[in-house]
Amino acid sequence: MSLGKYIQAFPEYGAERMGAPVASFNRISAEPIRVHCSISEPDLVIVLDPTLMGKVDVIAGLDKNGAIIINTTETAAAVRQTLKLQGAKVYTVDASGISRATIGREIPNTPMLAALVKVSGLFDFETMLKDTEGKLKKKFISKPEVVKGNLDAMRRAYSEVKGE
């Protein structure tokens, strides 16, 4: 349990070649999670690699009341048009650019986590940031610059995520 929630995450790899797209399924709940399978009707979709748009059906099963967050420099309106998306909310954040500027390399994961927190409201941002800081300090005990870069990336992504 983390931040008062039960969390489950697992990737699903196909038989494709190395470097092929990977789907990851994540559940967050106030109750224990008893299922372990892919999700066919997501409430929220996060796309770390914007080149997948048009190649993979990233909005498959997304409910009209759901949301999608995409790591891109494009506007939410442009993404909506590209995906031909009716309903659902669209959010964008340049997580790749943010991570290059704050971490020194393209690692969009932590900025996208901050965007998820902003869009979903599942966690209090400051509480999540403090929890993440503790975990990063343990993992990167001799690299405080990595911790600082990731926290800066998260703060920036949280403030820069835009949607419609």
N, CA, C and O of each residue as an XYZ file, in Angstrom:
656
protein
N       0.844     -1.170      0.000
C       0.000      0.000      0.000
C       0.895      1.241      0.000
O       1.876      1.315      0.739
N       0.545      2.190     -0.824
C       1.321      3.410     -0.899
C       0.364      4.597     -0.911
O      -0.602      4.615     -1.674
N       0.631      5.572     -0.076
C      -0.200      6.771      0.024
C      -1.664      6.435      0.304
O      -2.569      7.131     -0.156
N      -1.887      5.360      1.063
C      -3.245      4.988      1.434
C      -4.029      4.287      0.342
O      -5.241      4.113      0.470
N      -3.366      3.883     -0.724
C      -4.034      3.202     -1.836
C      -3.334      1.876     -2.120
O      -2.146      1.709     -1.847
N      -4.087      0.959     -2.665
C      -3.510     -0.274     -3.179
C      -3.168     -0.022     -4.640
O      -3.954      0.566     -5.382
N      -2.001     -0.470     -5.038
C      -1.546     -0.209     -6.403
C      -1.063     -1.506     -7.019
O      -0.359     -2.290     -6.381
N      -1.447     -1.720     -8.254
C      -1.001     -2.880     -9.014
C      -0.534     -2.393    -10.382
O      -1.210     -1.599    -11.034
N       0.609     -2.871    -10.798
C       1.128     -2.484    -12.116
C       1.853     -3.665    -12.730
O       2.622     -4.355    -12.060
N       1.601     -3.892    -14.015
C       2.344     -4.936    -14.720
C       2.331     -4.655    -16.216
O       1.349     -4.145    -16.756
N       3.435     -4.996    -16.878
C       3.506     -4.805    -18.332
C       2.985     -6.036    -19.059
O       2.904     -7.129    -18.498
N       2.638     -5.827    -20.311
C       2.232     -6.948    -21.164
C       3.065     -6.873    -22.432
O       2.920     -5.955    -23.239
N       3.932     -7.849    -22.586
C       4.805     -7.897    -23.758
C       4.216     -8.846    -24.774
O       3.704     -9.906    -24.415
N       4.282     -8.478    -26.028
C       3.847     -9.374    -27.089
C       5.037    -10.152    -27.607
O       6.123    -10.105    -27.029
N       4.832    -10.857    -28.680
C       5.901    -11.643    -29.290
C       6.703    -10.797    -30.274
O       7.505    -11.319    -31.048
N       6.479     -9.497    -30.233
C       7.127     -8.603    -31.184
C       8.623     -8.508    -30.933
O       9.152     -9.045    -29.960
N       9.267     -7.822    -31.821
C      10.714     -7.613    -31.730
C      11.061     -6.667    -30.583
O      10.198     -5.962    -30.058
N      12.345     -6.666    -30.202
C      12.812     -5.756    -29.165
C      12.559     -4.317    -29.618
O      12.765     -3.983    -30.785
N      12.121     -3.484    -28.708
C      11.851     -2.093    -29.037
C      10.416     -1.842    -29.464
O      10.039     -0.698    -29.721
N       9.615     -2.887    -29.545
C       8.213     -2.740    -29.940
C       7.422     -2.126    -28.788
O       7.864     -2.179    -27.641
N       6.262     -1.547    -29.078
C       5.439     -0.947    -28.018
C       5.070     -1.963    -26.941
O       4.844     -3.140    -27.223
N       5.014     -1.484    -25.712
C       4.649     -2.306    -24.564
C       3.440     -1.650    -23.911
O       3.408     -0.434    -23.717
N       2.462     -2.453    -23.580
C       1.314     -1.947    -22.827
C       1.551     -2.253    -21.358
O       2.074     -3.313    -21.016
N       1.173     -1.340    -20.501
C       1.283     -1.551    -19.067
C      -0.085     -1.279    -18.467
O      -0.765     -0.326    -18.846
N      -0.472     -2.112    -17.542
C      -1.783     -1.974    -16.922
C      -1.596     -1.660    -15.447
O      -0.843     -2.333    -14.743
N      -2.290     -0.633    -14.993
C      -2.148     -0.175    -13.620
C      -3.520      0.017    -12.995
O      -4.446      0.533    -13.621
N      -3.620     -0.406    -11.765
C      -4.855     -0.203    -11.011
C      -4.498      0.511     -9.716
O      -3.472      0.225     -9.099
N      -5.348      1.435     -9.316
C      -5.199      2.147     -8.051
C      -6.559      2.095     -7.382
O      -7.569      2.462     -7.984
N      -6.586      1.636     -6.128
C      -7.867      1.451     -5.454
C      -7.726      1.670     -3.954
O      -6.654      1.481     -3.378
N      -8.826      2.069     -3.342
C      -8.875      2.172     -1.887
C      -9.059      0.788     -1.265
O      -8.822      0.600     -0.072
N      -9.482     -0.173     -2.079
C      -9.725     -1.543     -1.620
C      -8.647     -2.466     -2.180
O      -8.046     -2.152     -3.208
N      -8.393     -3.595     -1.526
C      -7.424     -4.544     -2.083
C      -7.819     -4.952     -3.507
O      -9.001     -5.114     -3.809
N      -6.828     -5.114     -4.364
C      -7.059     -5.469     -5.775
C      -6.893     -6.978     -5.913
O      -5.831     -7.527     -5.621
N      -7.944     -7.631     -6.355
C      -7.941     -9.095     -6.412
C      -7.810     -9.651     -7.833
O      -7.649    -10.859     -8.008
N      -7.876     -8.787     -8.844
C      -7.740     -9.256    -10.223
C      -6.351     -8.914    -10.744
O      -5.729     -7.948    -10.301
N      -5.876     -9.708    -11.679
C      -4.568     -9.460    -12.296
C      -4.685     -9.815    -13.776
O      -4.324    -10.910    -14.206
N      -5.194     -8.867    -14.528
C      -5.380     -9.081    -15.955
C      -5.321     -7.732    -16.661
O      -5.324     -6.681    -16.021
N      -5.269     -7.778    -17.963
C      -5.244     -6.532    -18.722
C      -6.553     -5.774    -18.511
O      -7.542     -6.324    -18.025
N      -6.530     -4.511    -18.888
C      -7.697     -3.645    -18.723
C      -8.226     -3.307    -20.110
O      -7.509     -2.724    -20.923
N      -9.473     -3.667    -20.384
C     -10.029     -3.428    -21.724
C     -10.818     -2.124    -21.808
O     -11.049     -1.610    -22.902
N     -11.233     -1.587    -20.661
C     -11.978     -0.325    -20.634
C     -11.349      0.614    -19.615
O     -11.867      0.775    -18.510
N     -10.231      1.235    -19.986
C      -9.523      2.094    -19.039
C     -10.259      3.405    -18.768
O     -10.963      3.936    -19.627
N     -10.076      3.903    -17.561
C     -10.577      5.227    -17.205
C      -9.602      6.291    -17.675
O      -9.983      7.419    -17.987
N      -8.331      5.903    -17.719
C      -7.270      6.850    -18.054
C      -6.191      6.125    -18.848
O      -5.790      5.014    -18.502
N      -5.731      6.764    -19.908
C      -4.650      6.218    -20.736
C      -3.496      7.206    -20.702
O      -3.693      8.414    -20.836
N      -2.297      6.685    -20.522
C      -1.093      7.518    -20.546
C      -0.213      7.016    -21.685
O       0.064      5.821    -21.787
N       0.222      7.933    -22.535
C       1.069      7.584    -23.678
C       2.414      8.278    -23.501
O       2.515      9.500    -23.615
N       3.456      7.475    -23.217
C       4.792      8.034    -23.039
C       5.469      8.333    -24.369
O       6.274      9.260    -24.460
N       5.152      7.561    -25.393
C       5.788      7.718    -26.704
C       4.763      8.244    -27.707
O       3.902      7.486    -28.155
N       4.838      9.527    -28.067
C       3.837     10.114    -28.956
C       3.858      9.543    -30.371
O       2.897      9.731    -31.116
N       4.928      8.853    -30.758
C       4.966      8.265    -32.102
C       4.006      7.085    -32.222
O       3.773      6.588    -33.324
N       3.454      6.637    -31.112
C       2.484      5.535    -31.154
C       1.136      5.975    -31.715
O       0.382      5.160    -32.247
N       0.834      7.279    -31.592
C      -0.443      7.772    -32.125
C      -0.489      7.500    -33.628
O       0.424      7.877    -34.362
N      -1.528      6.860    -34.065
C      -1.677      6.533    -35.476
C      -1.123      5.163    -35.813
O      -1.475      4.599    -36.849
N      -0.260      4.609    -34.962
C       0.299      3.271    -35.186
C      -0.363      2.233    -34.290
O      -0.515      1.071    -34.668
N      -0.751      2.667    -33.110
C      -1.399      1.812    -32.121
C      -2.690      2.508    -31.716
O      -2.720      3.732    -31.588
N      -3.748      1.747    -31.514
C      -5.022      2.332    -31.091
C      -4.948      2.661    -29.602
O      -5.441      1.906    -28.764
N      -4.325      3.797    -29.283
C      -4.085      4.165    -27.887
C      -5.369      4.490    -27.126
O      -5.359      4.522    -25.895
N      -6.459      4.729    -27.827
C      -7.716      5.065    -27.144
C      -8.706      3.894    -27.117
O      -9.873      4.078    -26.771
N      -8.247      2.701    -27.478
C      -9.128      1.530    -27.499
C      -9.782      1.322    -26.134
O      -9.095      1.193    -25.121
N     -11.101      1.291    -26.120
C     -11.859      1.032    -24.906
C     -12.003      2.216    -23.967
O     -12.682      2.110    -22.946
N     -11.378      3.347    -24.292
C     -11.445      4.517    -23.406
C     -12.878      5.042    -23.356
O     -13.481      5.335    -24.389
N     -13.404      5.155    -22.161
C     -14.760      5.644    -21.943
C     -14.869      7.115    -22.329
O     -13.892      7.857    -22.234
N     -16.055      7.537    -22.764
C     -16.272      8.938    -23.143
C     -16.059      9.886    -21.966
O     -15.821     11.077    -22.168
N     -16.142      9.372    -20.743
C     -15.873     10.175    -19.552
C     -14.439     10.008    -19.056
O     -14.073     10.533    -18.005
N     -13.634      9.275    -19.817
C     -12.250      9.020    -19.432
C     -11.333     10.158    -19.841
O     -11.780     11.239    -20.226
N     -10.035      9.884    -19.748
C      -9.035     10.884    -20.098
C      -7.796     10.212    -20.670
O      -7.514      9.048    -20.383
N      -7.069     10.955    -21.475
C      -5.805     10.495    -22.020
C      -4.768     11.592    -21.782
O      -5.039     12.777    -21.975
N      -3.590     11.176    -21.365
C      -2.471     12.095    -21.152
C      -1.364     11.663    -22.098
O      -0.947     10.505    -22.083
N      -0.885     12.588    -22.920
C       0.132     12.250    -23.909
C       1.371     13.116    -23.717
O       1.282     14.330    -23.537
N       2.515     12.468    -23.761
C       3.815     13.137    -23.721
C       4.075     13.696    -25.119
O       4.505     12.971    -26.016
N       3.812     14.976    -25.294
C       3.964     15.596    -26.611
C       4.086     17.109    -26.475
O       3.715     17.690    -25.455
N       4.608     17.727    -27.514
C       4.633     19.194    -27.571
C       3.376     19.728    -28.256
O       3.149     20.938    -28.278
N       2.565     18.837    -28.813
C       1.325     19.253    -29.479
C       0.288     19.717    -28.454
O       0.376     19.393    -27.269
N      -0.677     20.468    -28.927
C      -1.772     20.902    -28.057
C      -2.773     19.763    -27.885
O      -2.802     18.814    -28.668
N      -3.578     19.879    -26.857
C      -4.624     18.887    -26.622
C      -5.602     18.855    -27.799
O      -6.070     17.784    -28.185
N      -5.912     20.018    -28.368
C      -6.832     20.082    -29.509
C      -6.247     19.345    -30.716
O      -6.969     18.634    -31.415
N      -4.956     19.510    -30.961
C      -4.317     18.823    -32.089
C      -4.314     17.309    -31.874
O      -4.526     16.543    -32.814
N      -4.074     16.886    -30.645
C      -4.089     15.449    -30.341
C      -5.494     14.896    -30.527
O      -5.670     13.823    -31.104
N      -6.490     15.620    -30.043
C      -7.885     15.177    -30.212
C      -8.193     14.963    -31.687
O      -8.823     13.971    -32.054
N      -7.753     15.884    -32.530
C      -7.997     15.786    -33.966
C      -7.245     14.593    -34.568
O      -7.810     13.841    -35.362
N      -5.990     14.421    -34.197
C      -5.189     13.296    -34.697
C      -5.833     11.972    -34.347
O      -5.893     11.066    -35.179
N      -6.316     11.855    -33.115
C      -6.919     10.600    -32.652
C      -8.387     10.462    -33.058
O      -8.996      9.410    -32.863
N      -8.954     11.543    -33.630
C     -10.377     11.546    -33.978
C     -11.209     11.138    -32.756
O     -12.110     10.304    -32.841
N     -10.874     11.750    -31.632
C     -11.470     11.386    -30.356
C     -12.728     12.190    -30.081
O     -12.709     13.421    -30.091
N     -13.815     11.485    -29.839
C     -15.083     12.084    -29.434
C     -15.231     11.842    -27.938
O     -15.017     10.724    -27.468
N     -15.586     12.856    -27.202
C     -15.698     12.695    -25.760
C     -14.315     12.522    -25.148
O     -13.308     12.761    -25.815
N     -14.258     12.121    -23.921
C     -13.019     11.941    -23.156
C     -12.222     13.243    -23.136
O     -12.305     14.056    -24.057
N     -11.476     13.416    -22.103
C     -10.636     14.601    -21.960
C      -9.246     14.279    -22.480
O      -8.780     13.145    -22.373
N      -8.592     15.275    -23.039
C      -7.250     15.115    -23.592
C      -6.317     16.076    -22.866
O      -6.602     17.267    -22.736
N      -5.198     15.535    -22.398
C      -4.188     16.337    -21.716
C      -2.838     16.090    -22.369
O      -2.550     14.980    -22.815
N      -2.022     17.115    -22.422
C      -0.677     16.986    -22.970
C       0.328     17.628    -22.030
O       0.019     18.568    -21.297
N       1.534     17.095    -22.075
C       2.656     17.667    -21.338
C       3.923     17.213    -22.059
O       4.015     16.065    -22.495
N       4.886     18.099    -22.183
C       6.149     17.762    -22.835
C       7.082     17.113    -21.817
O       8.075     17.713    -21.406
N       6.760     15.896    -21.415
C       7.539     15.185    -20.401
C       8.957     14.889    -20.881
O       9.893     14.886    -20.081
N       9.122     14.642    -22.167
C      10.470     14.384    -22.695
C      11.332     15.628    -22.581
O      12.471     15.555    -22.120
N      10.802     16.764    -22.994
C      11.534     18.021    -22.909
C      11.828     18.409    -21.465
O      12.920     18.880    -21.145
N      10.849     18.208    -20.607
C      11.023     18.521    -19.186
C      12.123     17.650    -18.590
O      12.979     18.144    -17.857
N      12.104     16.363    -18.900
C      13.120     15.479    -18.323
C      14.520     15.801    -18.860
O      15.499     15.723    -18.118
N      14.618     16.156    -20.128
C      15.934     16.547    -20.665
C      16.460     17.783    -19.936
O      17.649     17.872    -19.633
N      15.579     18.725    -19.661
C      15.981     19.977    -19.015
C      16.304     19.801    -17.524
O      17.186     20.483    -17.002
N      15.610     18.907    -16.846
C      15.767     18.798    -15.395
C      16.621     17.604    -14.955
O      17.349     17.686    -13.966
N      16.529     16.513    -15.686
C      17.260     15.292    -15.324
C      18.538     15.160    -16.153
O      19.510     14.538    -15.726
N      18.517     15.756    -17.343
C      19.694     15.689    -18.201
C      19.631     14.609    -19.253
O      20.560     14.444    -20.043
N      18.537     13.874    -19.263
C      18.298     12.870    -20.305
C      16.803     12.606    -20.419
O      16.017     12.963    -19.541
N      16.440     11.979    -21.513
C      15.013     11.775    -21.778
C      14.488     10.567    -21.007
O      14.646      9.418    -21.418
N      13.864     10.868    -19.885
C      13.210      9.863    -19.046
C      11.865     10.453    -18.644
O      11.765     11.094    -17.598
N      10.823     10.250    -19.457
C       9.544     10.931    -19.210
C       8.697     10.341    -18.085
O       7.645     10.894    -17.766
N       9.123      9.242    -17.481
C       8.278      8.556    -16.499
C       7.866      9.430    -15.321
O       6.676      9.543    -15.025
N       8.832     10.050    -14.644
C       8.458     10.827    -13.456
C       7.637     12.071    -13.800
O       6.701     12.390    -13.067
N       7.952     12.788    -14.890
C       7.050     13.900    -15.228
C       5.627     13.418    -15.550
O       4.652     14.087    -15.207
N       5.513     12.270    -16.202
C       4.184     11.746    -16.529
C       3.436     11.319    -15.263
O       2.210     11.414    -15.208
N       4.158     10.856    -14.260
C       3.521     10.519    -12.981
C       2.883     11.770    -12.374
O       1.765     11.720    -11.860
N       3.599     12.882    -12.437
C       3.043     14.137    -11.921
C       1.811     14.566    -12.714
O       0.836     15.049    -12.138
N       1.857     14.392    -14.024
C       0.688     14.723    -14.859
C      -0.494     13.840    -14.475
O      -1.628     14.314    -14.406
N      -0.234     12.564    -14.226
C      -1.288     11.644    -13.792
C      -1.928     12.133    -12.496
O      -3.153     12.135    -12.368
N      -1.113     12.541    -11.549
C      -1.638     13.022    -10.268
C      -2.496     14.266    -10.476
O      -3.561     14.391     -9.871
N      -2.049     15.177    -11.314
C      -2.816     16.410    -11.565
C      -4.153     16.098    -12.235
O      -5.198     16.598    -11.818
N      -4.111     15.270    -13.270
C      -5.320     14.973    -14.042
C      -6.318     14.134    -13.240
O      -7.519     14.401    -13.265
N      -5.820     13.133    -12.537
C      -6.710     12.187    -11.858
C      -7.184     12.668    -10.489
O      -8.294     12.341    -10.068
N      -6.357     13.437     -9.795
C      -6.702     13.842     -8.438
C      -6.674     12.690     -7.443
O      -7.192     12.819     -6.334
N      -6.074     11.566     -7.825
C      -6.046     10.386     -6.962
C      -5.215     10.583     -5.695
O      -5.486      9.967     -4.664
N      -4.210     11.438     -5.779
C      -3.331     11.688     -4.644
C      -3.144     13.182     -4.472
O      -3.298     13.952     -5.420
N      -2.815     13.580     -3.271
C      -2.378     14.941     -3.019
C      -0.966     15.065     -3.593
O      -0.098     14.250     -3.281
N      -0.734     16.065     -4.416
C       0.547     16.184     -5.111
C       1.716     16.305     -4.148
O       2.714     15.603     -4.311
N       1.622     17.174     -3.152
C       2.742     17.370     -2.225
C       3.050     16.096     -1.431
O       4.215     15.785     -1.184
N       2.017     15.368     -1.035
C       2.214     14.111     -0.313
C       2.890     13.089     -1.223
O       3.812     12.393     -0.796
N       2.443     12.996     -2.462
C       3.037     12.061     -3.416
C       4.484     12.446     -3.704
O       5.348     11.577     -3.821
N       4.748     13.736     -3.818
C       6.101     14.217     -4.096
C       7.045     13.837     -2.948
O       8.168     13.391     -3.183
N       6.592     14.011     -1.737
C       7.400     13.667     -0.553
C       7.651     12.153     -0.504
O       8.762     11.717     -0.199
N       6.629     11.363     -0.801
C       6.772      9.904     -0.831
C       7.783      9.491     -1.905
O       8.641      8.641     -1.666
N       7.674     10.096     -3.079
C       8.589      9.796     -4.174
C      10.010     10.207     -3.819
O      10.965      9.495     -4.131
N      10.148     11.345     -3.173
C      11.477     11.812     -2.753
C      12.139     10.786     -1.831
O      13.321     10.482     -1.989
N      11.392     10.260     -0.882
C      11.935      9.250      0.031
C      12.394      8.004     -0.709
O      13.450      7.448     -0.407
N      11.607      7.572     -1.670
C      11.961      6.368     -2.442
C      13.183      6.621     -3.320
O      14.060      5.764     -3.427
N      13.243      7.797     -3.949
C      14.391      8.121     -4.802
C      15.665      8.273     -3.980
O      16.737      7.868     -4.430
N      15.570      8.850     -2.784
C      16.752      9.018     -1.925
C      17.337      7.670     -1.521
O      18.554      7.533     -1.397
N      16.483      6.679     -1.316
C      16.968      5.331     -0.987
C      17.660      4.699     -2.196
O      18.723      4.092     -2.067
N      17.057      4.845     -3.348
C      17.597      4.212     -4.555
C      18.858      4.917     -5.048
O      19.796      4.261     -5.502
N      18.887      6.231     -4.963
C      20.014      7.015     -5.480
C      20.741      7.709     -4.331
O      20.971      8.918     -4.370
N      21.095      6.942     -3.321
C      21.688      7.490     -2.099
C      22.943      8.316     -2.369
O      23.203      9.292     -1.665
N      23.719      7.937     -3.375
C      24.965      8.666     -3.664
C      24.823      9.619     -4.854
O      25.818     10.149     -5.349
N      23.583      9.836     -5.313
C      23.356     10.712     -6.465
C      22.230     11.711     -6.173
O      21.139     11.597     -6.732
N      22.491     12.678     -5.306
C      21.431     13.643     -4.971
C      20.954     14.442     -6.175
O      19.823     14.926     -6.180
N      21.795     14.589     -7.196
C      21.390     15.321     -8.394
C      20.275     14.588     -9.152
O      19.435     15.223     -9.790
N      20.270     13.262     -9.081
C      19.209     12.478     -9.725
C      17.885     12.712     -9.001
O      16.841     12.872     -9.633
N      17.942     12.729     -7.683
C      16.741     12.978     -6.881
C      16.194     14.371     -7.187
O      15.006     14.530     -7.464
N      17.061     15.370     -7.135
C      16.642     16.751     -7.392
C      16.074     16.895     -8.795
O      15.032     17.525     -8.974
N      16.740     16.323     -9.796
C      16.280     16.421    -11.178
C      14.890     15.835    -11.359
O      14.043     16.423    -12.032
N      14.655     14.669    -10.752
C      13.340     14.030    -10.869
C      12.260     14.833    -10.162
O      11.153     14.976    -10.681
N      12.567     15.354     -8.995
C      11.574     16.158     -8.267
C      11.271     17.455     -9.017
O      10.120     17.886     -9.085
N      12.305     18.068     -9.576
C      12.089     19.277    -10.386
C      11.237     18.953    -11.614
O      10.362     19.732    -11.992
N      11.496     17.806    -12.230
C      10.718     17.383    -13.406
C       9.248     17.193    -13.039
O       8.358     17.573    -13.800
N       9.002     16.612    -11.888
C       7.628     16.378    -11.459
C       6.906     17.689    -11.169
O       5.754     17.869    -11.565
N       7.576     18.596    -10.485
C       6.950     19.900    -10.191
C       6.607     20.635    -11.487
O       5.522     21.197    -11.637
N       7.555     20.614    -12.409
C       7.346     21.332    -13.669
C       6.217     20.700    -14.485
O       5.368     21.413    -15.020
N       6.201     19.380    -14.584
C       5.146     18.703    -15.348
C       3.777     18.956    -14.718
O       2.794     19.173    -15.426
N       3.717     18.928    -13.408
C       2.446     19.181    -12.716
C       1.906     20.558    -13.088
O       0.703     20.727    -13.287
N       2.792     21.533    -13.181
C       2.331     22.891    -13.490
C       2.105     23.113    -14.996
O       1.367     24.020    -15.382
N       2.730     22.299    -15.832
C       2.652     22.539    -17.286
C       1.638     21.659    -18.023
O       1.377     21.901    -19.201
N       1.065     20.657    -17.377
C       0.087     19.807    -18.068
C      -1.111     20.672    -18.478
O      -1.619     21.474    -17.695
N      -1.541     20.486    -19.718
C      -2.661     21.278    -20.267
C      -3.694     20.326    -20.853
O      -3.362     19.237    -21.322
N      -4.933     20.750    -20.819
C      -5.964     19.877    -21.361
C      -7.189     20.598    -21.830
O      -7.340     21.810    -21.675
N      -8.076     19.794    -22.422
C      -9.356     20.320    -22.905
C     -10.448     19.308    -22.706
O     -11.601     19.568    -23.051
